[in-house]
Amino acid sequence: MDLNFYANVAEIVGTLTIVGGAVFGIIQLIEFRGQRRDLVAVELMRSFYNPEFSHAVTLIRALPDNVSAIELRERNADLERAALMVAMMYETMGLLVFRRIASFDLAQELTGGLIVVLWRKLGVWVATVRDEQSHPRFAEWFEWLAIQFGKPAHVSSPAYVAFRDWKP
């Protein structure tokens, strides 16, 4: 065996090391993205267990559909605060879904029909706030997400129906 043989072996080992490192790096990147998605899912779920948010949803669900901003403000001082909390929660979720940081399916399973109902209640209020504040982007992702979840292609059966035969 001469020096050329060892040089070729070293070149092959070097190439394999580089390829192996690249493959390892790609696997680590995929794993990191999965962990980030899991962390976002946990944080989204945790935010739904917030007692203040639950109270806000309860207040808003009791409102009639398309409640005007005037009526919302006259009914109860806490209602506009509750409406703002709901809008900001779904604003964040909408942006995370749009940026593909949180998956559409996860967000839909977490809140699906509820966001559509809440948007039905608050849509007129949002339009009024946009107009009053000359801020057309107010609650834009809340509206976007409600529209997406309300599309017939994205309306699915409730879990208790869809997964009736599921076994652990």
C-alpha positions as CSV (number, residue, x, y, z in Angstrom):
1,M,0.0,0.0,0.0
2,D,1.3,3.3,-1.0
3,L,0.6,6.9,-0.1
4,N,-2.0,7.3,-2.9
5,F,-4.1,4.5,-1.3
6,Y,-4.1,6.3,2.1
7,A,-4.9,9.6,0.5
8,N,-7.9,8.1,-1.3
9,V,-9.1,6.5,1.9
10,A,-8.7,9.8,3.8
11,E,-10.6,11.6,1.0
12,I,-13.4,9.0,1.2
13,V,-13.6,9.2,5.0
14,G,-13.6,13.0,4.8
15,T,-16.5,12.9,2.3
16,L,-18.4,10.4,4.4
17,T,-17.9,12.6,7.5
18,I,-19.2,15.7,5.7
19,V,-22.2,13.8,4.4
20,G,-22.8,12.2,7.8
21,G,-22.6,15.6,9.4
22,A,-25.0,17.1,6.9
23,V,-27.5,14.2,7.4
24,F,-27.2,14.6,11.2
25,G,-27.7,18.3,10.9
26,I,-30.9,17.8,8.8
27,I,-32.2,15.3,11.3
28,Q,-31.5,17.7,14.2
29,L,-33.3,20.5,12.3
30,I,-36.4,18.3,11.7
31,E,-36.4,17.3,15.4
32,F,-36.0,20.9,16.5
33,R,-39.0,22.0,14.3
34,G,-41.1,19.1,15.8
35,Q,-40.2,20.2,19.3
36,R,-41.0,23.8,18.5
37,R,-44.4,22.7,17.2
38,D,-45.1,20.7,20.3
39,L,-44.1,23.6,22.5
40,V,-46.5,25.9,20.6
41,A,-49.3,23.3,20.9
42,V,-48.7,23.1,24.7
43,E,-48.7,26.9,25.0
44,L,-51.9,27.2,23.0
45,M,-53.6,24.6,25.1
46,R,-52.4,26.3,28.3
47,S,-53.8,29.6,27.2
48,F,-57.2,28.0,26.8
49,Y,-57.1,26.9,30.4
50,N,-56.6,30.4,31.6
51,P,-59.6,31.2,33.9
52,E,-59.7,34.8,32.6
53,F,-60.0,33.6,29.0
54,S,-62.7,31.1,30.0
55,H,-64.6,33.8,31.7
56,A,-64.3,36.1,28.7
57,V,-65.6,33.3,26.4
58,T,-68.5,32.7,28.7
59,L,-69.4,36.4,28.6
60,I,-69.1,36.7,24.8
61,R,-71.1,33.4,24.1
62,A,-74.1,34.9,26.0
63,L,-74.3,37.8,23.6
64,P,-76.6,37.9,20.6
65,D,-75.0,37.4,17.2
66,N,-73.6,40.6,15.5
67,V,-73.9,42.6,18.7
68,S,-73.2,46.3,18.1
69,A,-70.4,48.0,19.9
70,I,-72.9,50.3,21.5
71,E,-74.9,47.4,22.9
72,L,-71.8,45.5,24.0
73,R,-70.5,48.6,25.9
74,E,-73.9,49.3,27.5
75,R,-74.6,45.8,28.7
76,N,-71.6,45.4,31.0
77,A,-68.2,47.2,31.5
78,D,-66.4,43.9,31.5
79,L,-67.8,42.9,28.1
80,E,-65.5,45.0,25.9
81,R,-62.5,43.8,28.0
82,A,-63.7,40.2,27.4
83,A,-64.1,40.9,23.7
84,L,-60.6,42.3,23.5
85,M,-59.2,39.3,25.3
86,V,-61.0,36.9,23.0
87,A,-59.9,38.9,19.9
88,M,-56.2,39.0,21.0
89,M,-56.2,35.2,21.8
90,Y,-57.5,34.3,18.4
91,E,-55.3,37.0,16.7
92,T,-52.3,35.3,18.1
93,M,-53.5,31.9,17.1
94,G,-54.4,33.0,13.6
95,L,-51.0,34.4,13.0
96,L,-49.3,31.3,14.3
97,V,-51.4,29.2,12.0
98,F,-50.8,31.4,9.0
99,R,-47.0,31.3,9.6
100,R,-47.3,27.5,10.0
101,I,-45.8,27.7,13.5
102,A,-49.0,26.0,14.8
103,S,-50.7,23.5,12.5
104,F,-54.1,24.3,11.1
105,D,-55.4,20.9,12.2
106,L,-54.3,21.4,15.8
107,A,-55.8,24.9,16.0
108,Q,-59.0,23.6,14.5
109,E,-59.2,20.7,17.0
110,L,-58.5,23.1,19.9
111,T,-61.1,25.7,19.0
112,G,-62.8,25.0,15.6
113,G,-66.4,25.7,16.1
114,L,-65.9,28.1,19.1
115,I,-64.0,30.7,17.1
116,V,-66.7,30.7,14.4
117,V,-69.4,31.3,17.1
118,L,-67.3,34.0,18.8
119,W,-66.6,35.8,15.5
120,R,-70.4,35.7,14.7
121,K,-70.8,37.5,18.1
122,L,-68.0,40.0,17.7
123,G,-67.6,40.7,14.0
124,V,-69.7,43.9,14.1
125,W,-67.8,45.1,17.2
126,V,-64.5,44.5,15.5
127,A,-65.6,46.4,12.4
128,T,-66.7,49.3,14.7
129,V,-63.4,49.4,16.6
130,R,-61.5,49.3,13.3
131,D,-63.5,52.3,12.1
132,E,-63.3,54.2,15.4
133,Q,-59.6,53.8,15.7
134,S,-58.8,54.1,12.0
135,H,-57.0,50.7,12.4
136,P,-58.1,48.3,9.6
137,R,-55.7,45.6,10.8
138,F,-57.3,45.3,14.3
139,A,-58.2,41.6,14.9
140,E,-57.3,40.8,11.3
141,W,-56.0,37.3,12.1
142,F,-59.0,36.6,14.3
143,E,-61.3,37.3,11.4
144,W,-59.0,35.3,9.0
145,L,-59.0,32.3,11.2
146,A,-62.7,32.4,11.8
147,I,-63.3,32.5,8.0
148,Q,-60.9,29.6,7.4
149,F,-62.6,27.4,10.1
150,G,-66.0,28.3,8.7
151,K,-65.3,27.2,5.2
152,P,-67.3,24.1,4.3
153,A,-64.1,22.2,3.3
154,H,-62.7,22.7,6.9
155,V,-65.9,21.9,8.8
156,S,-65.5,18.5,10.2
157,S,-67.6,16.2,12.4
158,P,-67.2,16.6,16.2
159,A,-64.6,14.3,17.8
160,Y,-67.3,12.3,19.6
161,V,-68.8,11.4,16.2
162,A,-65.6,11.2,14.0
163,F,-63.7,9.1,16.4
164,R,-66.5,7.1,18.0
165,D,-64.8,3.8,17.2
166,W,-61.3,4.9,18.3
167,K,-59.4,2.5,20.5
168,P,-56.4,3.2,22.6
